[in-house]
Amino acid sequence: MMKDGLQLNLGCFDQVFEGWYNCDVSAHLFVARVPLLPRFLRLFGVLDEERYTQYREGIFRRIHYLDLRKPLPFRTDSVRACFCSHVLEHLYLIQAERLLAEIYRVLLPGGYTRIVVPDLAHAITLYSEEDPNPFLSKVFENRKITLEKNQHKWMFTAPSLIRALNAVGFETVRQVSYRETQYAAFVPLDNRPVGSLFVEAQKKRHQFETVASSPQER
């Protein structure tokens, strides 16, 4: 039954919620598991006070390591809901498509997924020939030197994201607004209202047909 399934919060970074399987690939997960290391990093100025406070509160110790470029380690038809916010754009298109296919696979029939990404249509409105930097920064997310995994690899519009979800098997897919949802547990996880695109999809429920056995089968 759906009530027995996990709720996945994929690529959560530091956004941890009770009742969800929170996961990410952040190096903070490993630092948090080494005794006294966060304290030393704070003393040497590597961590600011806000991040150090998160370590002291045990935020990163509550997050599971999960590389979304690989198949999800969950059984088919075992997950009740899947939330994925500002993650797909950090994957190459083929990796993003594979992740969507994996989300479809692990969801229970009738299960929901909510995909939130930077809205390419919004980014385009920032373009100016005189100053293209705001547009380029929004698209590539690499104005400053940063880790390769934090840079944007792809962007989506509502139609292109809906097509990608349809392509992996979702039939019920719709664009929604910030915190507009058919699955109430998604609401507190939604925290990127500006410049984001929100799409929600539901996996089709199984339809069982009763077929009378033939005389030969009796």
C-alpha positions as CSV (number, residue, x, y, z in Angstrom):
1,M,0.0,0.0,0.0
2,M,1.1,3.6,-0.7
3,K,1.3,4.4,3.0
4,D,4.2,2.0,3.4
5,G,6.4,3.7,0.8
6,L,9.4,6.0,1.3
7,Q,9.3,9.7,0.7
8,L,12.4,10.8,-1.2
9,N,14.0,14.3,-0.9
10,L,16.6,14.1,-3.7
11,G,19.5,16.5,-3.7
12,C,18.4,18.2,-0.5
13,F,21.8,19.8,0.4
14,D,21.0,21.2,3.9
15,Q,17.2,21.0,3.7
16,V,16.3,18.2,6.0
17,F,12.7,17.2,6.7
18,E,11.2,14.7,9.1
19,G,9.4,11.8,7.4
20,W,11.6,12.1,4.3
21,Y,14.6,10.1,3.1
22,N,16.9,13.2,2.7
23,C,19.9,12.6,0.4
24,D,22.7,14.4,-1.4
25,V,26.4,14.1,-2.5
26,S,27.7,17.1,-0.6
27,A,31.2,16.8,0.9
28,H,29.6,18.2,4.1
29,L,28.2,14.7,4.7
30,F,31.7,13.3,5.1
31,V,33.1,16.2,7.1
32,A,30.2,15.8,9.6
33,R,31.2,12.2,10.3
34,V,34.8,13.0,11.3
35,P,35.0,14.0,14.9
36,L,36.2,17.6,15.6
37,L,36.9,18.2,11.9
38,P,34.1,20.9,11.6
39,R,35.5,22.7,14.6
40,F,39.0,22.8,13.1
41,L,37.6,24.0,9.8
42,R,35.8,26.8,11.6
43,L,39.0,27.8,13.5
44,F,40.9,28.1,10.2
45,G,38.1,30.1,8.5
46,V,37.0,27.4,6.1
47,L,33.5,27.3,7.6
48,D,31.5,30.4,8.4
49,E,29.4,30.5,11.6
50,E,26.1,29.7,9.8
51,R,27.5,26.5,8.3
52,Y,29.3,25.5,11.5
53,T,26.0,25.9,13.4
54,Q,24.5,23.4,11.0
55,Y,27.2,20.9,11.8
56,R,26.6,21.4,15.5
57,E,22.9,20.8,15.0
58,G,23.7,17.6,13.2
59,I,22.0,18.6,10.0
60,F,24.5,16.8,7.7
61,R,24.6,13.6,9.8
62,R,20.9,13.2,9.0
63,I,21.5,13.1,5.2
64,H,22.1,9.9,3.2
65,Y,24.7,9.9,0.5
66,L,23.2,9.2,-2.9
67,D,24.7,9.8,-6.3
68,L,21.8,10.6,-8.6
69,R,23.9,9.9,-11.7
70,K,23.5,6.2,-10.8
71,P,20.4,4.0,-10.6
72,L,18.3,4.7,-7.5
73,P,18.9,2.0,-4.8
74,F,15.2,1.4,-4.2
75,R,12.9,-1.4,-5.4
76,T,10.4,-0.8,-8.2
77,D,7.1,0.4,-7.0
78,S,8.3,1.1,-3.5
79,V,8.4,4.9,-3.1
80,R,5.3,7.0,-2.1
81,A,6.6,10.4,-3.3
82,C,9.7,12.0,-4.7
83,F,10.7,15.7,-4.4
84,C,13.5,17.0,-6.5
85,S,14.3,20.7,-6.4
86,H,17.1,22.5,-8.3
87,V,18.9,19.3,-9.1
88,L,18.2,18.3,-12.8
89,E,20.0,21.4,-14.1
90,H,23.2,20.1,-12.5
91,L,23.0,16.9,-14.6
92,Y,23.8,16.5,-18.3
93,L,20.5,16.0,-20.2
94,I,21.0,12.2,-20.6
95,Q,21.7,11.9,-16.9
96,A,18.6,14.0,-16.1
97,E,16.5,11.8,-18.4
98,R,17.8,8.6,-16.7
99,L,17.0,10.1,-13.2
100,L,13.4,10.8,-14.3
101,A,13.1,7.3,-15.6
102,E,14.4,6.0,-12.2
103,I,11.9,8.1,-10.3
104,Y,9.1,6.7,-12.4
105,R,10.4,3.2,-11.8
106,V,10.6,3.4,-8.0
107,L,7.3,5.3,-7.5
108,L,4.4,3.3,-6.3
109,P,1.4,3.3,-8.7
110,G,-0.4,6.5,-7.9
111,G,2.7,8.0,-6.4
112,Y,3.7,11.6,-7.0
113,T,6.8,13.4,-8.0
114,R,7.4,17.2,-7.9
115,I,10.3,18.5,-10.0
116,V,11.5,22.1,-9.4
117,V,14.1,23.6,-11.7
118,P,15.3,27.1,-12.7
119,D,12.9,28.4,-15.3
120,L,14.7,28.9,-18.6
121,A,11.8,31.1,-19.8
122,H,12.5,33.4,-16.9
123,A,16.2,33.4,-17.5
124,I,15.7,34.5,-21.0
125,T,13.9,37.6,-19.8
126,L,17.1,38.6,-18.1
127,Y,19.1,38.8,-21.3
128,S,20.4,42.1,-22.4
129,E,22.9,42.7,-25.2
130,E,24.5,45.5,-23.2
131,D,24.9,43.3,-20.1
132,P,24.4,39.6,-20.7
133,N,26.0,38.6,-17.4
134,P,22.8,38.2,-15.3
135,F,21.4,35.9,-18.1
136,L,24.6,33.9,-18.4
137,S,25.0,33.6,-14.6
138,K,21.4,32.2,-14.4
139,V,22.0,29.7,-17.2
140,F,25.5,28.4,-16.3
141,E,25.7,29.2,-12.5
142,N,29.5,29.5,-12.8
143,R,30.2,33.2,-12.7
144,K,32.5,32.4,-9.8
145,I,34.9,29.5,-9.6
146,T,33.0,26.6,-8.1
147,L,32.8,22.8,-8.1
148,E,31.9,21.3,-11.4
149,K,29.0,19.5,-9.7
150,N,27.5,22.9,-8.7
151,Q,27.5,24.3,-12.3
152,H,24.5,24.1,-14.6
153,K,24.6,21.5,-17.4
154,W,21.1,21.9,-18.8
155,M,18.0,24.1,-18.5
156,F,14.2,23.4,-19.0
157,T,11.1,25.2,-20.0
158,A,7.7,23.9,-18.8
159,P,6.9,22.2,-22.2
160,S,10.4,20.5,-22.4
161,L,10.2,19.3,-18.8
162,I,6.7,17.9,-19.3
163,R,7.8,16.1,-22.5
164,A,10.7,14.6,-20.6
165,L,8.4,13.3,-17.9
166,N,5.9,12.0,-20.5
167,A,8.8,10.2,-22.3
168,V,9.7,8.0,-19.2
169,G,6.1,6.9,-18.7
170,F,4.2,9.6,-16.7
171,E,0.8,10.3,-18.2
172,T,-0.6,12.8,-15.6
173,V,1.8,15.7,-15.7
174,R,1.1,19.4,-15.2
175,Q,2.8,22.7,-14.5
176,V,1.8,24.1,-11.1
177,S,2.6,27.1,-9.0
178,Y,4.7,27.5,-5.9
179,R,3.3,25.3,-3.2
180,E,0.3,24.4,-5.4
181,T,0.2,20.6,-5.1
182,Q,-2.0,17.5,-4.9
183,Y,0.3,16.0,-2.4
184,A,0.2,18.1,0.8
185,A,3.5,16.8,2.2
186,F,5.4,18.6,-0.6
187,V,4.4,22.0,0.7
188,P,7.1,22.6,3.4
189,L,9.8,21.3,1.0
190,D,9.0,24.0,-1.6
191,N,11.4,26.9,-0.8
192,R,12.5,28.4,-4.1
193,P,9.5,30.6,-5.2
194,V,11.5,33.1,-7.4
195,G,12.6,32.1,-10.9
196,S,11.6,28.5,-10.5
197,L,9.5,26.2,-12.7
198,F,7.3,23.7,-10.9
199,V,6.0,20.5,-12.5
200,E,4.1,17.7,-10.8
201,A,3.5,14.2,-12.1
202,Q,1.6,11.1,-10.9
203,K,2.4,7.5,-11.8
204,K,-0.5,5.7,-13.3
205,R,-2.3,3.3,-11.0
206,H,-2.3,-0.4,-12.1
207,Q,-5.5,-1.5,-13.7
208,F,-6.2,-5.1,-13.0
209,E,-8.6,-7.1,-15.3
210,T,-10.3,-10.3,-14.2
211,V,-10.2,-12.8,-17.0
212,A,-12.2,-16.0,-16.7
213,S,-10.1,-19.1,-17.2
214,S,-10.8,-21.2,-20.2
215,P,-12.1,-24.8,-19.8
216,Q,-8.6,-26.1,-20.7
217,E,-7.1,-24.1,-17.8
218,R,-9.5,-25.5,-15.2
